[in-house]
Amino acid sequence: MLISEPLPFVKEFIDALNAALKAHRPVGGGLSLGQRSWLGFCLMGIVITNSVCWARFERAGLGRYSLAALSWMFRHSKLPWERLLEHSVQVILKRYEIIEGCLCLDDSDKRRSKLTQKIAHVHKLKDKASGGFIMGQSLIFLLLITPKVTIPVGFVFYMPDPALTAWNKEDKRLKQAGVLAKERPPKPAQNANYPTKQALALGLLKHFRDVHPAIRVKCVLADALYGTGRFLNKASSLFGGVQIISQLRNNQNLRFRGKKYGVEQYFTTFPGVTQTIRLRGGEPVTVTVASARLPVCAHQGKKRFVIALKYEGEDDYRYLVATNLTWRTLDIVQAYTFRWLIEVFFADWKAHEGWGALTKQPGEEGSSRSLILSLLVDHCLLLHPDQLAQIENQRPASTVGSLSNRVKVDSLLTIIRELVTADNPAEQFQRLAQQLEEQFPLNPSGKHMVDRDMGRLEPTPSLKYKAFA
């Protein structure tokens, strides 16, 4: 597909973003005309090429912007990168008149080359598919789930502490060798330059609270990684005691009538009952649920709302934990089903919004800025006229993939329209054909042997005696 110029809804999004930046800082806070043009072209380029790649953008734009010019703007233009995403969120909140919602936290990995040295935050990751290890980046995302739309509102890169990683590896080796704990090296102190995922997630929540104080957060959802007592307490206090829903591991202990029970043991003794819930507000499903308000030993004995949940067809329970004891059991269960929406966002973001492939910009700025551009595409598509019409008329919203396809078609139709309405269509067509040939040249192949010497591939008579050696 090709890009003539940004489509009208992209221009409107950029104008609204520029207005939000100016409202925040009236003097020097907006975007220049060149910055707006570049940003609109990049958003179109990401949708059309499904990448953040300047070479692809140059070809799709028929040389309107050169690779060098696009890269220079990305690196050196004084765009307010640190405020682009938060003001983009404000544009969406204002357009859809959103005043409340649920926040969801989760992390996602981006696979990278084994030998990469210039891309920031690359480290060894556990590969869930193969069970082995890969090199890649780990990111933590914050998603706002509202009655109308679901919006990515923040992200941060995670990097493990190298000293702690080395200690864990050595401690595991010594433990397997039978070395006693008192004889093994002590665990190093936490390095402030390498915060944990829980600390980074709390930072995302605090930043959202400070930047969007008018939004009423009804609950915060997170998986078992964030089900620690410290995280639940701090996250709840950030929003004045809001409900935090996470998961407990099945080896956690509860205290009941003065005795300690494993969570799995407790809910075996007190099994659940069959209930019907609405999965993310949609179709009804049958679940088996049991619940209790009991102290969790790992949370310094603080009383939590603990729920055992099993969907129809499942053999094992999963265990939810909530901080606010005044909610009903089924309300907590139904709220936690919204956490699946962040998995849908990950799938859309990686498949259609450019950051799944060809994001090779080096350095800290290269990774974070390219990711901001990708998330701006997600926001921009929420203002597509067809998407607006669906949501405002209480109809199911369109998928990111179908919207991307519609943008590609509209971009192509714009070029065709310009061609047929030109004063001299034949001359315009010839110019377009020449531009396409220049931007999509034929490259030499290394697969075929034409114009190469294949060498002498036959026996040598003077060496025939070697056959009898």
C-alpha positions in Angstrom: 0.0 0.0 0.0 1.0 3.6 -0.6 0.7 6.9 1.3 -0.3 10.1 -0.4 -0.9 12.2 2.7 -2.3 11.5 6.2 -6.0 10.7 6.1 -8.4 13.3 7.6 -9.0 11.5 10.9 -5.2 11.3 11.4 -4.9 15.0 10.9 -7.8 15.6 13.3 -6.0 13.4 15.9 -2.8 15.3 15.5 -4.6 18.7 15.8 -6.4 17.5 19.0 -3.1 16.3 20.4 -1.5 19.7 19.6 -4.3 21.5 21.3 -3.9 19.4 24.4 -0.2 20.2 24.5 -0.8 23.9 24.1 -3.4 23.8 26.9 -0.9 22.2 29.2 1.8 24.8 28.3 0.5 27.8 26.3 4.0 29.1 25.5 6.1 26.7 23.4 4.0 23.7 24.3 2.5 22.8 20.9 3.9 21.1 17.8 5.4 23.0 14.9 3.9 22.5 11.4 6.9 20.3 10.4 6.5 18.1 13.6 2.7 17.7 12.9 3.4 16.7 9.3 6.1 14.2 10.3 4.0 12.7 13.1 1.0 12.3 10.9 3.1 10.7 8.2 4.7 8.3 10.7 1.3 7.2 12.1 0.2 6.5 8.5 3.4 4.7 7.8 3.0 2.4 10.8 -0.5 1.4 9.8 0.4 1.0 6.1 3.6 -1.0 6.6 2.9 -2.5 10.0 6.4 -1.5 11.1 8.5 1.3 12.5 11.0 1.3 9.7 12.1 4.5 7.9 13.1 2.6 4.7 9.6 1.2 4.4 8.1 4.6 5.2 10.2 6.1 2.4 9.0 3.5 -0.1 5.3 3.7 0.9 5.4 7.5 0.7 7.0 7.4 -2.8 10.0 9.4 -1.6 8.0 12.3 0.0 10.2 11.9 3.0 13.7 10.4 2.7 15.0 7.8 5.1 17.6 10.2 6.5 15.0 13.0 7.0 12.6 10.6 8.9 15.4 9.3 11.1 16.7 12.8 11.8 13.3 14.0 13.0 13.0 11.0 15.2 16.4 11.6 16.8 16.8 15.3 16.9 13.5 17.1 16.6 12.4 18.6 19.9 9.2 16.8 20.1 7.8 16.6 23.7 8.1 12.8 23.8 7.6 12.6 27.5 4.2 14.2 27.2 2.9 12.8 23.9 1.4 9.7 25.3 -0.3 11.2 28.4 -1.8 14.0 26.3 -2.9 11.5 23.7 -4.8 9.7 26.5 -6.4 12.9 27.5 -7.7 13.4 23.9 -9.4 10.0 24.0 -10.8 10.5 27.4 -12.3 13.9 26.4 -13.6 12.7 23.1 -15.5 9.7 24.7 -16.4 11.7 27.9 -14.8 9.0 30.1 -14.8 9.7 33.8 -14.1 6.2 35.3 -12.7 2.8 34.6 -10.6 -0.1 35.8 -6.8 -0.3 35.5 -5.1 -3.5 34.4 -1.4 -4.3 34.7 0.6 -7.0 32.9 4.0 -7.5 31.2 4.9 -8.6 27.7 8.1 -9.7 26.1 9.6 -8.7 22.7 12.1 -11.1 21.2 15.3 -9.7 19.9 18.4 -11.1 18.2 20.9 -13.1 20.2 23.8 -10.8 19.3 22.2 -7.4 19.6 24.3 -4.9 21.5 22.7 -1.5 20.6 19.1 -2.0 21.5 18.3 -1.0 25.1 17.0 -3.2 27.9 17.8 -6.5 26.2 18.4 -9.4 28.5 17.8 -13.2 28.8 14.2 -14.1 29.0 12.3 -17.4 29.6 10.6 -18.5 26.4 7.1 -19.8 27.3 6.7 -21.5 24.0 9.9 -23.6 24.0 10.8 -23.7 27.7 14.3 -22.4 26.8 15.8 -18.9 26.9 15.8 -16.1 24.4 17.2 -12.5 24.3 14.6 -9.8 24.4 13.0 -6.9 26.1 10.4 -7.0 28.9 7.8 -4.3 29.2 5.1 -3.6 31.7 1.9 -2.0 30.4 -1.0 -0.2 32.1 -4.4 -0.4 30.4 -7.5 1.6 31.2 -10.7 -0.4 30.7 -13.8 1.8 30.4 -17.4 1.2 29.6 -16.7 2.4 26.0 -13.1 1.8 25.0 -9.9 0.1 26.3 -6.8 2.4 26.2 -3.1 1.8 26.8 -2.1 4.6 29.2 1.4 3.8 30.2 4.4 1.5 29.8 7.9 1.0 31.2 10.8 -1.2 30.3 12.1 -3.7 32.9 15.7 -4.6 33.3 16.9 -7.2 35.9 19.8 -6.4 38.3 22.9 -8.1 36.8 24.4 -8.6 40.3 21.2 -10.3 41.6 20.9 -12.4 38.4 24.5 -13.6 38.9 23.8 -14.3 42.6 20.7 -16.3 41.8 22.6 -18.4 39.3 25.5 -19.1 41.7 23.1 -19.7 44.7 21.2 -22.3 42.7 24.4 -24.1 41.7 25.7 -24.2 45.3 22.3 -25.4 46.6 22.3 -28.2 44.1 25.9 -29.0 45.3 24.6 -29.4 48.9 26.2 -26.2 50.3 24.4 -25.0 53.4 22.6 -21.7 53.3 24.8 -20.1 56.0 27.9 -21.0 53.9 26.5 -19.5 50.7 27.1 -15.8 49.7 24.4 -13.5 51.1 21.8 -12.0 48.7 22.9 -8.6 47.4 20.9 -5.5 48.3 18.4 -4.2 45.8 20.0 -1.8 43.4 17.9 1.3 42.9 19.0 1.5 39.3 17.2 -1.8 38.6 13.8 -1.6 40.3 11.6 -4.7 40.4 8.5 -5.2 38.3 6.3 -4.5 41.3 8.1 -1.2 41.9 7.8 -0.2 38.2 4.1 -1.1 38.2 3.5 1.0 41.3 5.3 3.9 39.5 2.9 3.5 36.5 -0.1 3.6 38.8 1.2 6.7 40.6 1.9 8.5 37.3 -1.6 7.8 36.0 -3.1 9.1 39.3 -1.1 12.3 39.1 -1.7 13.0 35.4 -5.4 12.0 35.3 -6.7 12.9 38.7 -10.3 13.3 37.4 -10.6 9.7 36.4 -12.3 7.6 39.1 -10.5 4.2 39.3 -12.9 1.5 40.4 -10.4 -1.3 40.7 -6.9 -2.5 39.7 -6.3 -5.9 38.1 -3.0 -7.8 38.0 -1.8 -11.3 37.7 0.0 -13.5 40.3 3.3 -11.7 39.9 1.7 -8.7 41.6 -0.1 -10.6 44.3 2.3 -9.8 47.1 1.1 -8.1 50.3 3.4 -5.1 49.8 2.1 -4.4 46.3 -1.6 -4.8 47.1 -1.3 -2.5 50.1 0.6 0.2 48.2 -1.5 0.0 45.1 -4.7 0.3 47.1 -3.4 3.3 49.1 -2.5 5.2 45.9 -6.2 5.5 45.0 -7.6 5.9 48.5 -8.2 2.3 49.3 -9.5 1.1 45.9 -10.1 -2.6 45.3 -7.0 -4.5 44.0 -7.6 -7.9 42.5 -4.8 -10.3 41.8 -4.0 -14.0 42.1 -2.5 -16.2 44.9 -0.2 -19.0 44.1 -1.5 -22.4 45.2 1.3 -22.8 47.8 0.2 -19.8 49.8 -1.0 -20.3 53.4 -4.2 -19.0 55.1 -5.0 -18.8 58.7 -8.4 -20.2 59.8 -9.5 -20.6 63.4 -5.9 -20.2 64.7 -4.5 -22.9 62.4 -2.5 -22.6 59.2 -3.9 -24.1 56.0 -2.6 -24.2 52.5 -4.9 -22.4 50.1 -5.4 -25.5 48.1 -6.0 -27.6 51.3 -8.5 -25.1 52.6 -10.7 -25.0 49.5 -10.6 -28.8 49.3 -12.1 -28.9 52.7 -14.6 -26.2 51.8 -15.4 -26.8 48.1 -17.2 -24.3 45.8 -20.7 -24.1 44.4 -21.8 -23.7 40.8 -22.6 -20.1 39.8 -23.3 -18.3 36.5 -21.4 -15.1 35.6 -21.2 -12.9 32.6 -17.8 -13.1 30.9 -16.6 -9.5 30.5 -20.2 -8.4 30.5 -21.1 -10.7 27.6 -22.2 -14.3 27.4 -23.1 -16.2 30.6 -20.7 -19.0 31.6 -20.8 -21.5 34.4 -18.1 -21.5 37.1 -17.4 -23.2 40.4 -16.7 -20.6 43.1 -15.8 -20.7 46.8 -14.7 -17.7 48.9 -13.6 -16.7 52.3 -12.3 -13.6 54.1 -9.2 -14.9 55.8 -5.7 -13.7 56.9 -3.0 -14.5 54.3 0.2 -15.5 56.0 2.5 -14.1 53.4 0.7 -10.7 53.6 1.8 -10.2 57.2 -1.5 -11.9 58.3 -3.6 -9.2 56.8 -7.2 -10.4 56.1 -8.0 -10.7 52.4 -10.9 -11.8 50.3 -9.7 -15.1 48.9 -11.6 -16.8 46.1 -11.2 -20.3 44.5 -12.4 -20.2 40.9 -12.8 -23.0 38.3 -14.4 -22.6 34.8 -16.5 -25.3 33.3 -14.2 -28.0 31.9 -11.3 -27.2 34.1 -9.9 -29.6 36.7 -7.9 -27.2 38.9 -8.9 -24.1 40.8 -7.2 -20.7 40.4 -7.1 -18.5 43.5 -8.0 -14.8 43.4 -7.1 -12.3 46.2 -8.8 -9.0 46.7 -8.1 -6.2 49.2 -11.6 -4.7 49.7 -13.7 -7.1 51.8 -17.0 -5.3 51.2 -17.3 -6.5 47.5 -19.5 -9.5 46.7 -17.8 -12.7 45.5 -19.3 -12.7 42.0 -18.5 -9.0 41.5 -14.8 -9.8 42.1 -14.9 -12.8 39.8 -16.6 -10.8 37.0 -14.3 -7.9 37.5 -11.2 -10.1 37.1 -12.5 -11.5 33.8 -11.6 -8.0 32.4 -7.9 -8.8 32.8 -8.2 -10.9 29.6 -8.6 -7.6 27.6 -4.9 -6.7 28.1 -4.1 -10.0 26.3 -6.3 -8.9 23.4 -4.4 -5.6 23.4 -1.1 -7.4 23.3 -2.2 -9.4 20.3 -3.5 -6.4 18.4 -0.5 -4.3 19.3 2.0 -6.9 18.1 0.1 -7.9 15.0 -1.1 -4.6 13.6 0.6 -1.6 15.3 4.1 -1.8 14.1 6.1 -2.8 17.2 5.9 -6.6 16.4 8.5 -6.4 13.7 11.2 -4.1 12.3 11.6 -1.8 15.4 15.4 -1.7 15.4 16.0 1.8 16.6 19.0 1.6 18.9 19.4 3.1 22.4 17.0 4.0 25.1 15.4 6.8 23.0 15.0 4.5 20.0 13.1 1.9 21.9 10.8 4.2 24.0 10.1 6.7 21.2 9.2 4.0 18.6 6.9 2.4 21.2 5.2 5.8 21.8 4.6 6.1 18.1 3.1 2.6 18.1 0.7 3.4 21.0 -0.3 6.7 19.4 -1.5 4.6 16.4 -3.8 2.6 18.9 -5.2 5.9 20.2 -5.6 7.4 16.7 -7.6 4.4 15.4 -10.1 5.0 18.2 -10.9 8.3 16.4 -11.5 6.7 13.0 -14.9 7.8 11.9 -16.2 4.3 11.5 -15.0 3.4 15.0 -16.6 6.5 16.4 -19.9 5.7 14.7 -19.9 2.2 16.1 -19.1 3.2 19.7 -21.4 6.3 19.8 -24.3 4.2 18.6 -23.7 1.5 21.2 -22.6 -1.0 18.6 -19.6 -3.5 19.0 -16.4 -1.7 18.2 -14.3 -2.7 15.2 -11.1 -4.7 15.6 -7.7 -3.1 15.1 -7.0 -5.4 12.2 -10.1 -4.5 10.3 -9.5 -0.8 10.9 -6.0 -1.1 9.7 -7.2 -2.7 6.5 -9.8 0.1 6.0 -7.0 2.7 6.4 -4.9 0.9 3.8 -7.8 0.9 1.4 -8.7 4.5 2.0 -5.0 5.5 1.5 -5.0 3.7 -1.9 -8.3 5.2 -2.9 -6.9 8.7 -2.1 -4.1 8.2 -4.5 -6.4 6.9 -7.2 -8.8 9.8 -6.7 -5.9 12.3 -7.1 -4.9 10.5 -10.2 -8.3 10.5 -12.0 -9.2 14.1 -11.0 -5.8 15.5 -12.1 -5.8 17.9 -15.1 -3.6 15.5 -17.0 -4.3 12.0 -15.7 -2.0 10.3 -18.3 1.0 12.5 -17.3 0.1 12.0 -13.6 0.0 8.3 -14.1 3.4 8.3 -15.8 4.9 10.3 -12.9 3.4 7.8 -10.4 4.8 4.8 -12.4 8.2 6.4 -12.4 8.1 7.1 -8.7 7.1 3.5 -8.0 9.9 2.1 -10.1 12.4 4.3 -8.3 11.1 3.3 -4.8 10.8 -0.4 -5.6 13.9 -1.3 -7.7 14.9 -4.8 -8.6 17.7 -6.1 -6.4 20.3 -8.8 -7.4 19.6 -12.2 -6.0 22.2 -14.5 -4.4 20.2 -17.6 -5.1 20.8 -17.9 -8.8 24.2 -18.7 -10.5 23.7 -16.6 -13.7 26.8 -14.5 -14.4 28.8 -16.5 -11.9 31.5 -19.2 -12.3 30.3 -22.5 -11.1 33.8 -24.0 -11.4 34.8 -27.3 -13.0 32.4 -30.0 -11.8 33.8 -33.1 -13.5 36.5 -35.8 -13.0 40.1 -35.1 -13.9 41.7 -37.8 -16.2 45.1 -37.6 -14.6 43.7 -38.4 -11.2 41.8 -41.6 -12.3 44.3 -43.8 -10.4 43.1 -42.3 -7.2 39.9 -44.2 -7.6 41.8 -47.5 -6.8 43.7 -46.2 -3.8 
